[in-house]
Amino acid sequence: MSDEKRQILDMLAEKKITVDEAEKLLEALGSGPRQKSDAETGANNSDSAVMMKVSPKFLKILVAPKNDKGDSVKIKIPLFLIKAGVKLGSIIPGEAREKINKAMGEKGFDFDLNKLDSKSLDEMLKALQEFSIDVDDEDETVKIYCE
């Protein structure tokens, strides 16, 4: 079972989401055939590394305090949730999308829900393979990246 499916089932077990929400998320993941392991396909480790690089699975945020000043924070956000959100967003009525776009524009975000689709999302996720933000100050180190 994939990590994404396990996370959905864990959220369901913890009653963080409803059965209907879990079902929609699982459907958004797709029910395609099981991916074969490297041993089954004959791929070597460098092939796997290239495949993983092309499609990051998580957005990670790490905050590490310096000199024992504060707490260490690690956040791991599955990118499949973004994909599921885009698919669910397609059912938003056109009038509501326009209101969202207008509100986002008023807040300074150049954002158009009408242009957000699976293809452009896949392109964005591929671009995230090189994404990294590193902040280092006297109190803490912050790193944001995709993996």
ABEGO torsion letter per residue (X at the ends): XBAAAAAAAAAAAAGABBAAAAAAAAAAAEABBBBBBAAAAGBBAAAAAAAAAABBABBBBBBBBBGGBEBBBBBBBBAAAAAAAAAAAAABBAAAAAAAAAAAAAAGBBBBAAABBAAAAAAAAAAAAABBBBBBBAABBBBBBBX
